[in-house]
Amino acid sequence: MKKYEVKITFYSGQKFDFETNSDVRSLNPIEINGARMIMTEEEIGINIIHIKDMKVIERT
């Protein structure tokens, strides 16, 4: 199973790095309480309107 290393920079300047089995580039956002969220298999939820930059590195 492929792993993906995700590096996110938010408009606030905060950075969030994590590893997941989900290719977050191909996930469709879902609406949760009015927020458009990307949800990974590991139940990491990220509100897409706060993302300034996102880099995904595929690991084998």
C-alpha positions as CSV (number, residue, x, y, z in Angstrom):
1,M,0.0,0.0,0.0
2,K,1.3,3.5,-0.9
3,K,1.9,6.1,1.7
4,Y,1.7,9.8,1.1
5,E,3.6,12.5,3.0
6,V,1.5,15.6,3.1
7,K,2.8,19.1,3.9
8,I,0.2,21.8,4.3
9,T,0.7,25.5,4.9
10,F,-2.3,27.5,6.1
11,Y,-3.0,31.1,5.4
12,S,-2.4,31.8,9.1
13,G,1.2,30.7,8.6
14,Q,0.9,27.4,10.5
15,K,2.3,24.3,9.0
16,F,0.9,20.8,9.3
17,D,2.8,17.7,8.1
18,F,1.4,14.1,8.3
19,E,1.5,10.7,6.6
20,T,-1.5,9.0,5.2
21,N,-2.7,6.1,3.1
22,S,-5.0,8.4,1.2
23,D,-4.0,10.5,-1.8
24,V,-5.5,13.8,-0.6
25,R,-5.3,15.2,-4.1
26,S,-8.0,12.8,-5.3
27,L,-10.4,13.1,-2.3
28,N,-13.6,15.0,-2.8
29,P,-14.4,17.5,-0.1
30,I,-17.4,16.8,2.1
31,E,-19.5,19.4,3.9
32,I,-19.5,19.2,7.7
33,N,-21.4,21.9,9.6
34,G,-20.9,24.4,6.7
35,A,-17.2,23.7,6.3
36,R,-15.8,22.0,3.2
37,M,-13.5,19.3,4.6
38,I,-11.0,16.8,3.2
39,M,-11.2,13.6,5.3
40,T,-8.5,10.9,5.2
41,E,-8.8,7.2,6.0
42,E,-7.2,8.0,9.4
43,E,-10.0,10.6,10.0
44,I,-7.8,13.6,9.7
45,G,-10.1,16.5,8.6
46,I,-8.8,19.7,7.0
47,N,-10.9,22.6,6.0
48,I,-9.9,23.4,2.5
49,I,-10.6,27.2,2.6
50,H,-7.7,27.6,5.1
51,I,-5.1,25.8,2.9
52,K,-2.6,28.2,1.2
53,D,-0.3,25.5,-0.1
54,M,-0.2,21.7,-0.1
55,K,2.5,19.4,-1.2
56,V,2.1,15.6,-1.5
57,I,5.0,13.2,-1.8
58,E,4.2,9.6,-2.8
59,R,6.2,7.0,-0.9
60,T,6.4,3.3,-1.9
